[in-house]
Amino acid sequence: MPARSTSRRPTAPRRSRVPAWSTHVPGPNDPLPQQVQQFLDWLRIQRNRPPSTVRAYRQDLAKFVAFIDASSAGPLTVAAIDRESLRRYQVELAEVLPHPRTRARALVALRRFLAYAYDEGWTASELSRQVVVPRYVVGDPHPVPTELVPRLLRALPREGLRDLRDRALVSFLLATGCRIAEACALDRTDVRAEGFRVLGKGGKHRTVYCTEEALGAVDDYLRARGPDQSPALFISVAHADVPRGRVLPHNRLTTDGARRALAALRRRFASDPELFRLVADLRSPHVARHTAATTLLEATDGDVRLVQEVLGHATLETLRVYTEITDRRKRIAYQRLGAYLREVAKGEAP
């Protein structure tokens, strides 16, 4: 019997399902259709949304602009949008943004734009209801365990300006529960022991406070930094951003820069298993916000309303994942109650 050939016939390469328009999405400096730009101006001026929110809406609507430009003969015309085109866009967007949470944000921006277009009389019908936001399961946060937080803060290095800045940033985030964008937007004159205001989501201000230890870490960092031309509280210390050791006026730490700083800190601790255990859960600046939420809930015996005000959440429902974590204390209490009752029963037994 002849030997069976092991060679396989060449197969055609698998065609990518990513739509072609996804490579032609307008960038931050590219012009958008007039109606889209008017909507963004309305968000910025009438609704007083912060620049970060307007940029996010612009980025999400740019994808829809690219889709319409690719599927029609001309630029975006709101009056030409129909139910079929919206259905097709949602299908193709799932190939570009497979994660339902990311896709939901883009579709919420489209819904807001279509509702605005209807209010302005650009469309004959309310098309925003034709945009279905995907449902997704919000994962439980994984904060740094409360018992490790003091040890983590003591273990943070203090050898130079970069170390002092990272120590001040981590201490500040753990103490205030601020979002990283809120922290990066602060100026050095904003932070005060009696409390200070930050600009949160939706253009809403709130007052936050800092612990004495965190204020001390910030003071150590600012003293080592000395006077310079940048008003920002946290600056980038990369060589390209500090030419010849001179801090430029526009130097301000970005959210991406903060994430890279934490990644570098984790790499630095990786060689020591005991030290790495302290930063193992500190995978992003937002983990510090989760840690502040759970720690404050434990310190206040579950005062959800207070934690909502501190973190700047719009509704109590947002805190549900945190209260599920602190429910562990309730379970332990009931276990102790059961053990106590069993001991009482033994004492009453004849």
C-alpha positions as CSV (number, residue, x, y, z in Angstrom):
1,M,0.0,0.0,0.0
2,P,1.6,3.3,-1.0
3,A,2.5,5.7,1.7
4,R,0.0,8.4,2.4
5,S,1.3,11.8,1.5
6,T,1.6,14.2,4.5
7,S,1.7,17.3,2.4
8,R,-1.4,19.5,2.5
9,R,-2.7,21.4,-0.3
10,P,-2.3,25.2,0.1
11,T,-5.4,26.9,1.3
12,A,-6.5,30.4,0.4
13,P,-5.7,32.9,3.2
14,R,-8.6,33.6,5.5
15,R,-10.2,36.9,4.5
16,S,-10.4,39.5,7.2
17,R,-13.8,40.3,8.3
18,V,-12.8,43.8,9.5
19,P,-14.6,46.3,7.2
20,A,-12.5,48.5,4.9
21,W,-13.8,51.7,6.4
22,S,-12.1,51.0,9.7
23,T,-8.8,52.0,8.2
24,H,-10.2,55.4,7.1
25,V,-11.5,56.7,10.4
26,P,-10.9,60.5,10.7
27,G,-8.1,61.4,13.1
28,P,-8.1,64.0,15.9
29,N,-7.0,66.7,13.4
30,D,-9.2,65.7,10.5
31,P,-12.4,67.7,9.8
32,L,-15.8,66.1,10.5
33,P,-19.1,66.9,8.9
34,Q,-20.7,70.1,9.9
35,Q,-23.6,68.5,11.7
36,V,-21.3,66.3,13.8
37,Q,-19.1,69.3,14.7
38,Q,-22.2,71.2,15.7
39,F,-23.2,68.4,18.0
40,L,-19.7,68.4,19.6
41,D,-19.9,72.1,20.1
42,W,-23.2,71.7,21.8
43,L,-21.7,69.2,24.2
44,R,-18.8,71.5,24.9
45,I,-20.7,74.8,25.3
46,Q,-24.3,74.1,26.1
47,R,-23.8,70.9,28.1
48,N,-20.5,72.0,29.5
49,R,-18.9,68.6,29.0
50,P,-15.2,68.4,29.8
51,P,-12.7,68.2,27.0
52,S,-12.0,64.5,27.7
53,T,-15.7,63.7,27.2
54,V,-15.9,65.7,23.9
55,R,-12.8,64.0,22.6
56,A,-14.3,60.6,23.4
57,Y,-17.5,61.4,21.6
58,R,-15.5,62.7,18.6
59,Q,-13.5,59.5,18.4
60,D,-16.6,57.3,18.6
61,L,-18.6,59.4,16.0
62,A,-15.6,59.4,13.7
63,K,-16.1,55.7,13.2
64,F,-19.7,56.3,12.1
65,V,-18.6,59.0,9.7
66,A,-16.1,56.6,8.1
67,F,-18.8,54.0,7.7
68,I,-21.3,56.4,6.1
69,D,-18.6,57.8,3.8
70,A,-17.7,54.3,2.6
71,S,-21.3,53.2,2.1
72,S,-22.5,56.3,0.3
73,A,-21.4,58.5,-2.6
74,G,-20.8,61.6,-0.5
75,P,-20.0,62.8,3.0
76,L,-22.3,62.2,5.9
77,T,-25.8,63.6,5.6
78,V,-28.0,63.0,8.6
79,A,-31.2,63.1,6.6
80,A,-29.9,60.0,4.5
81,I,-29.5,57.8,7.6
82,D,-32.1,55.1,7.8
83,R,-32.8,52.0,9.9
84,E,-31.0,49.7,7.5
85,S,-27.8,51.6,7.6
86,L,-27.8,51.7,11.4
87,R,-28.4,48.0,11.6
88,R,-25.5,47.3,9.2
89,Y,-23.2,49.7,11.1
90,Q,-23.8,47.9,14.4
91,V,-23.0,44.6,12.7
92,E,-19.8,45.9,11.2
93,L,-18.8,47.8,14.4
94,A,-18.8,44.4,16.2
95,E,-15.9,43.4,14.0
96,V,-14.0,46.6,14.7
97,L,-14.8,46.6,18.4
98,P,-15.4,43.0,19.5
99,H,-15.4,43.9,23.2
100,P,-19.1,44.7,24.1
101,R,-18.2,47.3,26.7
102,T,-16.1,49.3,24.3
103,R,-18.7,49.0,21.6
104,A,-21.4,50.1,24.0
105,R,-19.6,53.4,24.5
106,A,-19.4,54.0,20.8
107,L,-23.1,53.3,20.3
108,V,-24.1,55.5,23.2
109,A,-22.3,58.4,21.5
110,L,-24.2,57.6,18.3
111,R,-27.5,57.5,20.1
112,R,-26.9,60.9,21.7
113,F,-26.0,62.3,18.3
114,L,-29.1,60.9,16.6
115,A,-31.3,62.2,19.5
116,Y,-29.8,65.7,19.0
117,A,-30.3,65.4,15.2
118,Y,-34.0,64.7,15.8
119,D,-34.4,67.6,18.2
120,E,-32.8,69.9,15.6
121,G,-35.1,68.7,12.9
122,W,-32.4,67.1,10.8
123,T,-34.2,63.7,10.7
124,A,-37.9,63.0,10.2
125,S,-38.0,60.2,12.8
126,E,-36.3,59.4,16.1
127,L,-33.6,57.0,15.0
128,S,-31.7,56.8,18.3
129,R,-34.1,54.0,19.3
130,Q,-32.8,51.9,16.4
131,V,-29.3,51.8,18.0
132,V,-29.2,48.8,20.5
133,V,-26.4,49.0,23.1
134,P,-25.0,45.6,23.8
135,R,-25.4,44.2,27.3
136,Y,-22.2,43.1,29.1
137,V,-21.3,41.8,32.5
138,V,-19.3,44.2,34.6
139,G,-16.4,42.3,36.2
140,D,-15.8,42.6,39.9
141,P,-13.0,45.0,40.8
142,H,-9.8,43.5,42.2
143,P,-8.4,46.0,44.7
144,V,-5.2,45.8,46.6
145,P,-6.1,44.0,49.9
146,T,-6.6,46.6,52.7
147,E,-4.0,44.9,54.9
148,L,-1.4,45.4,52.2
149,V,-2.0,49.1,51.5
150,P,0.2,50.4,54.4
151,R,3.0,48.1,53.6
152,L,2.8,49.0,49.9
153,L,3.1,52.7,50.7
154,R,6.1,52.1,53.0
155,A,7.8,50.0,50.3
156,L,7.6,52.6,47.5
157,P,11.1,53.7,46.6
158,R,12.3,57.3,47.2
159,E,15.7,57.4,45.4
160,G,15.0,60.2,42.9
161,L,12.5,62.6,41.4
162,R,10.8,59.8,39.4
163,D,10.4,57.6,42.5
164,L,9.1,60.5,44.6
165,R,6.6,61.4,41.9
166,D,5.4,57.8,41.6
167,R,5.1,57.5,45.4
168,A,3.1,60.8,45.5
169,L,0.9,59.6,42.7
170,V,0.1,56.2,44.2
171,S,-0.4,57.7,47.7
172,F,-2.7,60.4,46.2
173,L,-4.8,58.0,44.3
174,L,-5.2,55.6,47.2
175,A,-6.1,58.4,49.6
176,T,-8.6,60.3,47.4
177,G,-10.1,57.7,45.1
178,C,-9.7,60.2,42.2
179,R,-9.8,59.0,38.6
180,I,-6.4,59.2,37.0
181,A,-7.6,61.8,34.5
182,E,-8.8,63.9,37.5
183,A,-5.4,63.6,39.2
184,C,-3.5,64.5,36.0
185,A,-5.6,67.6,35.5
186,L,-4.7,69.1,38.9
187,D,-2.2,71.9,39.4
188,R,0.3,72.0,42.2
189,T,-1.6,74.9,43.9
190,D,-4.9,72.9,43.9
191,V,-4.1,70.4,46.6
192,R,-4.8,71.7,50.1
193,A,-5.1,70.0,53.5
194,E,-8.6,71.5,54.1
195,G,-9.9,69.9,50.9
196,F,-9.9,70.8,47.2
197,R,-12.2,70.4,44.2
198,V,-11.7,68.2,41.2
199,L,-13.5,68.1,37.8
200,G,-15.1,64.7,37.3
201,K,-17.2,63.0,34.7
202,G,-20.0,65.0,33.1
203,G,-18.3,68.3,34.0
204,K,-19.3,67.9,37.7
205,H,-17.0,69.3,40.4
206,R,-16.7,67.6,43.8
207,T,-14.6,68.2,46.9
208,V,-12.1,65.6,47.9
209,Y,-9.7,65.3,50.9
210,C,-6.3,63.8,51.4
211,T,-4.7,61.9,54.3
212,E,-1.8,63.4,56.1
213,E,0.5,60.6,54.8
214,A,-0.5,61.3,51.1
215,L,-0.1,65.1,51.6
216,G,3.4,64.4,53.0
217,A,4.3,62.3,50.0
218,V,3.1,65.1,47.7
219,D,5.1,67.7,49.6
220,D,8.3,65.5,49.5
221,Y,7.9,65.2,45.7
222,L,7.2,69.0,45.2
223,R,10.2,69.9,47.3
224,A,12.5,67.7,45.3
225,R,11.0,69.0,42.1
226,G,11.5,72.6,43.1
227,P,10.1,75.7,41.3
228,D,9.6,75.3,37.6
229,Q,7.5,76.7,34.7
230,S,4.9,73.9,34.7
231,P,1.8,74.5,36.9
232,A,0.8,70.8,36.8
233,L,0.9,68.8,40.0
234,F,2.2,65.7,38.3
235,I,4.7,66.1,35.4
236,S,6.5,63.7,33.1
237,V,10.1,63.1,34.1
238,A,11.1,61.5,30.8
239,H,14.2,62.9,29.2
240,A,12.3,64.1,26.1
241,D,9.9,66.1,28.3
242,V,12.6,67.6,30.6
243,P,15.3,68.8,28.2
244,R,18.6,69.5,30.0
245,G,16.7,69.1,33.3
246,R,14.4,72.0,32.5
247,V,10.6,71.5,33.0
248,L,8.7,73.1,30.1
249,P,5.5,75.1,30.8
250,H,3.3,72.5,29.0
251,N,4.7,69.5,30.8
252,R,1.9,67.5,32.4
253,L,1.8,63.8,33.2
254,T,-0.7,62.1,30.9
255,T,-3.0,59.2,31.8
256,D,-0.9,56.9,29.6
257,G,2.3,58.1,31.3
258,A,0.8,57.3,34.6
259,R,-0.1,53.7,33.4
260,R,3.5,53.3,32.2
261,A,4.8,54.5,35.5
262,L,2.9,51.8,37.4
263,A,4.0,49.2,34.9
264,A,7.6,50.2,35.5
265,L,7.1,50.0,39.2
266,R,5.7,46.5,38.9
267,R,8.7,45.4,36.8
268,R,11.0,46.9,39.4
269,F,9.4,44.8,42.2
270,A,9.3,41.7,40.1
271,S,12.7,40.4,41.3
272,D,11.6,40.2,44.9
273,P,8.5,37.9,45.4
274,E,7.7,39.6,48.8
275,L,7.7,43.1,47.3
276,F,5.9,42.1,44.2
277,R,3.1,40.6,46.3
278,L,2.4,44.2,47.4
279,V,2.0,45.5,43.9
280,A,0.6,42.4,42.2
281,D,-2.9,43.8,42.1
282,L,-1.9,47.3,41.2
283,R,-2.2,46.7,37.5
284,S,-3.5,50.2,36.6
285,P,-4.3,53.5,38.2
286,H,-8.0,52.6,38.3
287,V,-7.2,49.8,40.7
288,A,-6.1,52.4,43.2
289,R,-9.6,54.0,42.9
290,H,-11.2,50.5,43.5
291,T,-8.9,50.1,46.5
292,A,-9.9,53.5,47.9
293,A,-13.6,52.6,47.5
294,T,-13.4,49.3,49.3
295,T,-11.1,50.6,52.1
296,L,-13.4,53.6,52.7
297,L,-16.4,51.3,52.8
298,E,-14.7,49.1,55.4
299,A,-13.6,52.1,57.4
300,T,-17.1,53.6,57.5
301,D,-18.9,50.3,58.2
302,G,-20.5,50.3,54.7
303,D,-21.6,54.0,54.4
304,V,-22.4,53.7,50.7
305,R,-23.8,57.3,50.4
306,L,-20.6,58.8,51.7
307,V,-18.4,56.7,49.4
308,Q,-20.6,57.7,46.5
309,E,-20.0,61.4,47.2
310,V,-16.2,60.8,47.6
311,L,-15.8,58.9,44.4
312,G,-18.3,61.1,42.4
313,H,-20.5,58.3,41.2
314,A,-23.8,59.4,39.7
315,T,-25.9,56.6,41.2
316,L,-25.6,54.1,44.1
317,E,-26.0,51.3,41.6
318,T,-22.4,51.9,40.5
319,L,-21.2,50.9,44.0
320,R,-22.9,47.6,43.9
321,V,-19.7,45.7,43.0
322,Y,-17.9,47.3,45.9
323,T,-20.6,46.4,48.4
324,E,-20.4,42.8,47.3
325,I,-16.8,42.8,48.3
326,T,-17.4,44.3,51.7
327,D,-20.3,41.8,52.3
328,R,-17.5,39.4,53.2
329,R,-17.4,41.1,56.6
330,K,-21.1,40.4,57.1
331,R,-20.7,36.7,56.2
332,I,-17.8,36.5,58.7
333,A,-20.0,38.2,61.4
334,Y,-22.8,35.7,60.8
335,Q,-20.3,32.8,61.0
336,R,-19.2,34.1,64.4
337,L,-22.8,34.5,65.5
338,G,-23.4,30.9,64.6
339,A,-20.4,29.7,66.5
340,Y,-21.4,31.8,69.5
341,L,-24.9,30.3,69.6
342,R,-23.5,26.8,69.3
343,E,-21.2,27.6,72.3
344,V,-24.2,28.9,74.3
345,A,-26.2,25.8,73.4
346,K,-23.3,23.6,74.7
347,G,-23.3,25.4,77.9
348,E,-27.0,24.9,78.4
349,A,-26.9,21.2,77.6
350,P,-27.5,18.9,80.6
